[in-house]
Amino acid sequence: MELPATLRAAVDRALEGVPLAELQRAADTLSLRYRAETRDGRLHLSDEMFARAYLATRLPATFAAVRASLESAAELVPEFAPKSLLDVGAGPGTALWAVSDCWPSLSQALMLEASQSIRKVGAELSAHSGVDKVEWRAADASKSFEAEKADLVTLAYVLDELSAAEGLALVERLWAAASGLLVIVEPGTPAGWRRIVGVRSRLIELGAHLVAPCPHSQTCPIVEPDWCHFSRRVARSRLHRLTKRGDVPWEDEKYIFLAASRAPVEPFAARVLAPARGGSGKVQLKLCQANGSVEEKLLTKRDGELFKTARRVDWGDIL
């Protein structure tokens, strides 16, 4: 997956003339903080150079994860066409671009972000988004703030910066603000999955209808050390490779997400939880099923149309 051409051009302009060595140092620090899930009271994107490093190294991957999560939800709620968006922990506006790319119906957005540096960058980028009305406000996700109603509410890569109690309190406020759909995205790590499992339980208690990725609302059947996550391949620009000191023109972003709806959704049979394994005349799929179980299913030519479908499915697809 690549960034939309308009966003790519806006990012290139924002990074023009920024010294590569400074970008690399800032990117190294950011990477350490994100990987360690550091919570020391400081914002990850605490100054302008960290904000620029984020554009160069993290924006493509987070865009891909958010866009893929929205696509999975949109597949199951085809009638949903949001006009308004509330995004919390907005960063440089990643969700704005992903939502407008998924749903051209979007006409207004409220972006809440604590970091002044990344808010400034986000406002510059969002001027090119094509969304009619975009408002940026200062707001700390760990503290109380006004969450205005919106058709779609998004929270991407934020819960890892909060305590469990803060995260659940935030999700409750955001669910109250979502008139249509709430979509939450986290890193595809065991810790990220555990956070999503906690959020999932709370949203079910609040009466939410799960849209994706789960085909059921029963207790998550996955048992550690296994965990649920998905992957999206991301194209790296030349500056992206240089900043991360990498040679490979792509990277795989692992993520986990949850989409919850106010209205019931059409059920589906199963979701593919891992890359398919195959051989001559057979395909083995790891499936999360509507009956609340996870099963490794071996399909052969004798399974007819189901086998033909299994040969085409990818990690994250539904059956």
C-alpha positions as CSV (number, residue, x, y, z in Angstrom):
1,M,0.0,0.0,0.0
2,E,1.2,3.5,-0.8
3,L,0.1,6.9,0.5
4,P,-2.4,8.8,-1.7
5,A,-0.6,10.9,-4.2
6,T,-1.8,14.2,-2.7
7,L,-0.7,13.2,0.8
8,R,2.7,12.0,-0.5
9,A,3.3,15.3,-2.3
10,A,2.3,17.2,0.9
11,V,4.6,15.1,3.0
12,D,7.5,15.7,0.5
13,R,7.0,19.4,0.8
14,A,6.9,19.3,4.6
15,L,10.2,17.4,4.6
16,E,12.0,19.4,2.0
17,G,15.3,20.7,3.3
18,V,15.2,18.8,6.6
19,P,18.7,17.4,7.3
20,L,18.8,13.7,6.9
21,A,21.1,13.2,10.0
22,E,18.6,15.0,12.2
23,L,15.7,13.0,10.8
24,Q,17.6,9.8,11.5
25,R,18.4,10.7,15.1
26,A,14.8,11.7,15.8
27,A,13.5,8.5,14.1
28,D,15.8,6.3,16.2
29,T,14.5,7.9,19.4
30,L,10.9,7.6,18.3
31,S,11.4,3.9,17.3
32,L,12.8,3.1,20.8
33,R,9.9,4.9,22.5
34,Y,7.2,3.2,20.4
35,R,8.8,-0.3,20.7
36,A,9.2,0.1,24.5
37,E,5.7,1.6,24.8
38,T,7.3,4.3,27.0
39,R,5.0,6.2,29.4
40,D,7.1,8.8,31.1
41,G,4.7,11.8,30.9
42,R,6.4,13.1,27.8
43,L,4.7,13.2,24.4
44,H,6.3,11.0,21.8
45,L,6.0,13.8,19.3
46,S,7.3,16.5,21.6
47,D,8.9,18.8,19.1
48,E,9.1,19.7,15.4
49,M,11.9,17.3,14.5
50,F,10.1,14.3,16.1
51,A,7.0,15.3,14.1
52,R,9.0,15.4,10.8
53,A,10.6,12.1,11.6
54,Y,7.2,10.6,12.2
55,L,6.1,11.8,8.7
56,A,9.2,10.2,7.1
57,T,9.0,6.8,8.9
58,R,5.7,6.1,10.7
59,L,3.0,7.9,8.7
60,P,3.0,5.4,5.7
61,A,2.7,2.4,8.0
62,T,0.0,3.9,10.3
63,F,-1.9,5.0,7.2
64,A,-1.8,1.5,5.8
65,A,-3.0,-0.1,9.0
66,V,-5.9,2.5,9.5
67,R,-6.9,2.3,5.9
68,A,-7.0,-1.5,5.9
69,S,-9.0,-1.5,9.2
70,L,-11.6,0.9,7.7
71,E,-11.8,-1.2,4.5
72,S,-12.5,-4.3,6.6
73,A,-15.3,-2.4,8.4
74,A,-16.7,-0.9,5.2
75,E,-17.0,-4.3,3.6
76,L,-19.5,-5.3,6.3
77,V,-21.5,-2.0,6.5
78,P,-21.8,-1.1,2.8
79,E,-24.6,1.4,3.5
80,F,-22.4,3.4,5.9
81,A,-21.3,6.7,4.4
82,P,-20.0,9.0,7.1
83,K,-20.2,12.8,6.7
84,S,-18.5,13.6,10.0
85,L,-15.4,12.3,11.8
86,L,-14.0,12.7,15.3
87,D,-10.4,11.5,15.6
88,V,-8.6,11.5,18.9
89,G,-4.8,11.4,19.2
90,A,-4.9,12.6,15.6
91,G,-1.1,12.8,15.0
92,P,-0.5,14.4,11.6
93,G,-4.1,13.5,10.5
94,T,-3.5,9.9,9.4
95,A,-7.1,8.9,10.0
96,L,-8.5,11.9,8.1
97,W,-6.7,10.9,5.0
98,A,-7.6,7.2,5.4
99,V,-11.3,7.9,6.1
100,S,-11.6,10.3,3.2
101,D,-9.9,7.8,0.9
102,C,-12.3,5.0,2.1
103,W,-15.5,7.2,2.3
104,P,-15.6,10.2,-0.1
105,S,-18.8,11.2,1.6
106,L,-16.7,12.7,4.5
107,S,-17.3,16.5,4.6
108,Q,-16.1,17.6,8.1
109,A,-13.7,16.4,10.7
110,L,-12.6,17.4,14.2
111,M,-9.0,16.4,15.0
112,L,-7.9,16.3,18.6
113,E,-4.2,16.1,19.4
114,A,-2.1,17.0,22.4
115,S,1.2,17.8,20.6
116,Q,1.4,21.3,19.3
117,S,4.2,20.3,16.9
118,I,2.3,17.5,15.2
119,R,-1.0,19.5,15.2
120,K,0.8,22.2,13.2
121,V,2.1,19.6,10.7
122,G,-1.3,17.9,10.5
123,A,-3.1,21.2,9.8
124,E,-0.7,21.9,7.0
125,L,-1.3,18.5,5.5
126,S,-5.0,18.5,5.9
127,A,-5.4,21.7,3.9
128,H,-4.8,19.4,0.9
129,S,-7.1,16.6,2.0
130,G,-10.2,17.7,0.0
131,V,-12.4,17.5,3.1
132,D,-14.5,20.7,3.3
133,K,-14.2,21.5,7.0
134,V,-11.3,20.3,9.2
135,E,-10.8,21.7,12.7
136,W,-7.8,21.0,14.9
137,R,-8.0,21.3,18.7
138,A,-5.6,20.6,21.5
139,A,-6.7,17.7,23.7
140,D,-5.0,15.1,25.8
141,A,-6.4,11.6,25.4
142,S,-5.5,10.7,29.0
143,K,-7.6,13.6,30.4
144,S,-11.2,14.7,30.2
145,F,-12.2,16.6,27.1
146,E,-15.3,17.3,25.1
147,A,-16.0,14.5,22.6
148,E,-18.5,15.9,20.1
149,K,-20.8,13.6,18.3
150,A,-19.7,12.3,14.9
151,D,-20.9,9.6,12.4
152,L,-17.4,8.0,12.7
153,V,-15.0,8.1,15.6
154,T,-11.5,6.8,15.3
155,L,-8.7,6.1,17.8
156,A,-5.4,4.9,16.2
157,Y,-2.2,4.0,17.9
158,V,-3.2,5.8,21.1
159,L,-4.1,3.2,23.7
160,D,-0.5,2.1,24.0
161,E,0.3,5.5,25.5
162,L,-2.3,5.2,28.2
163,S,-2.9,3.0,31.3
164,A,-5.5,0.3,31.1
165,A,-8.0,2.4,33.2
166,E,-7.3,5.5,31.1
167,G,-7.8,3.6,27.9
168,L,-11.1,2.1,28.9
169,A,-12.4,5.4,30.2
170,L,-11.5,7.0,26.9
171,V,-13.2,4.3,24.8
172,E,-16.4,4.8,26.8
173,R,-16.4,8.5,26.0
174,L,-15.7,7.8,22.4
175,W,-18.4,5.2,22.1
176,A,-20.9,7.7,23.5
177,A,-19.7,10.2,20.8
178,A,-20.1,7.7,17.9
179,S,-23.4,7.9,16.2
180,G,-22.5,5.3,13.6
181,L,-19.2,3.6,13.9
182,L,-16.2,3.5,16.3
183,V,-12.9,2.1,14.9
184,I,-9.8,1.5,17.1
185,V,-6.4,0.5,15.8
186,E,-3.4,-0.7,17.8
187,P,0.0,-2.2,17.0
188,G,-0.2,-5.9,16.1
189,T,1.8,-7.0,19.2
190,P,0.7,-9.3,22.0
191,A,0.3,-6.2,24.2
192,G,-1.8,-4.4,21.5
193,W,-4.0,-7.4,21.1
194,R,-4.6,-7.6,24.9
195,R,-5.6,-4.0,24.9
196,I,-8.1,-4.6,22.1
197,V,-9.5,-7.6,23.9
198,G,-10.2,-5.4,26.9
199,V,-11.8,-2.8,24.8
200,R,-13.9,-5.4,23.0
201,S,-15.3,-6.7,26.3
202,R,-16.2,-3.2,27.5
203,L,-17.9,-2.3,24.2
204,I,-20.0,-5.5,24.2
205,E,-21.0,-4.6,27.8
206,L,-22.1,-1.2,26.5
207,G,-24.3,-2.7,23.8
208,A,-22.1,-2.2,20.8
209,H,-22.4,-4.5,17.8
210,L,-19.0,-5.8,16.6
211,V,-18.4,-5.3,12.9
212,A,-14.8,-6.5,12.5
213,P,-12.6,-8.3,12.7
214,C,-14.6,-10.7,15.0
215,P,-17.4,-12.9,13.5
216,H,-19.0,-13.2,17.0
217,S,-19.4,-11.5,20.3
218,Q,-18.4,-14.4,22.5
219,T,-15.3,-14.5,24.6
220,C,-12.2,-14.2,22.4
221,P,-11.1,-17.9,21.9
222,I,-7.4,-17.1,21.2
223,V,-5.1,-18.2,24.0
224,E,-1.6,-16.8,24.7
225,P,1.1,-17.0,23.6
226,D,-0.9,-16.8,20.4
227,W,-2.5,-13.4,19.5
228,C,-4.8,-12.0,16.9
229,H,-3.3,-9.5,14.4
230,F,-3.1,-8.7,10.7
231,S,-0.4,-7.3,8.3
232,R,-0.3,-4.8,5.5
233,R,2.7,-4.4,3.2
234,V,3.8,-0.7,2.9
235,A,5.9,0.8,0.1
236,R,8.9,2.8,1.4
237,S,9.9,6.0,-0.4
238,R,13.6,6.8,-0.9
239,L,13.6,9.2,2.1
240,H,11.8,6.6,4.2
241,R,14.6,4.0,3.4
242,L,17.4,6.5,4.1
243,T,15.9,7.7,7.4
244,K,15.5,4.1,8.6
245,R,18.8,3.1,7.1
246,G,17.1,0.3,5.2
247,D,17.6,-1.2,1.7
248,V,14.3,-3.1,1.3
249,P,11.7,-1.0,-0.6
250,W,8.9,-2.2,1.6
251,E,8.0,-3.1,5.2
252,D,5.2,-5.1,6.8
253,E,3.1,-3.3,9.3
254,K,1.5,-5.6,11.9
255,Y,-1.7,-4.2,13.4
256,I,-4.9,-5.2,15.3
257,F,-8.2,-3.3,15.2
258,L,-11.8,-3.3,16.3
259,A,-14.8,-1.8,14.6
260,A,-18.1,-1.4,16.6
261,S,-21.5,-0.2,15.3
262,R,-24.6,1.3,16.7
263,A,-26.7,-0.8,14.3
264,P,-26.6,-4.6,13.9
265,V,-24.6,-5.9,11.0
266,E,-24.9,-9.0,8.7
267,P,-23.1,-12.0,10.2
268,F,-20.3,-13.8,8.4
269,A,-19.0,-17.3,8.8
270,A,-15.3,-16.8,9.6
271,R,-12.2,-14.6,9.3
272,V,-8.8,-15.8,8.2
273,L,-6.3,-15.3,11.0
274,A,-3.0,-16.2,9.4
275,P,-1.5,-16.6,5.9
276,A,-2.9,-19.7,4.2
277,R,-0.7,-22.7,4.0
278,G,-1.0,-25.0,0.9
279,G,0.3,-27.8,-1.1
280,S,-0.8,-29.8,-4.1
281,G,-4.6,-29.9,-4.0
282,K,-5.0,-28.6,-0.4
283,V,-5.2,-25.4,1.6
284,Q,-5.0,-25.0,5.4
285,L,-6.6,-22.0,7.0
286,K,-6.6,-20.7,10.5
287,L,-10.2,-19.4,11.0
288,C,-12.0,-17.5,13.7
289,Q,-15.6,-18.7,13.3
290,A,-19.0,-17.4,14.0
291,N,-19.6,-20.1,16.6
292,G,-16.9,-18.5,18.8
293,S,-14.1,-21.0,18.1
294,V,-10.7,-20.9,16.3
295,E,-10.0,-23.8,14.1
296,E,-7.3,-25.0,11.7
297,K,-9.3,-26.2,8.7
298,L,-7.8,-28.3,5.9
299,L,-9.7,-28.0,2.6
300,T,-9.1,-30.1,-0.4
301,K,-10.5,-30.4,-3.9
302,R,-13.3,-32.6,-2.5
303,D,-14.7,-29.5,-0.8
304,G,-15.6,-28.0,-4.1
305,E,-16.4,-24.3,-4.2
306,L,-15.2,-23.8,-0.7
307,F,-11.8,-25.1,-1.7
308,K,-11.7,-22.7,-4.7
309,T,-12.6,-19.8,-2.4
310,A,-9.9,-20.9,0.1
311,R,-7.3,-20.8,-2.6
312,R,-8.1,-17.1,-3.2
313,V,-8.3,-15.8,0.4
314,D,-5.6,-13.8,2.1
315,W,-4.8,-13.1,5.8
316,G,-7.6,-11.0,7.2
317,D,-10.2,-11.9,4.6
318,I,-13.7,-13.2,5.5
319,L,-15.4,-16.4,4.4
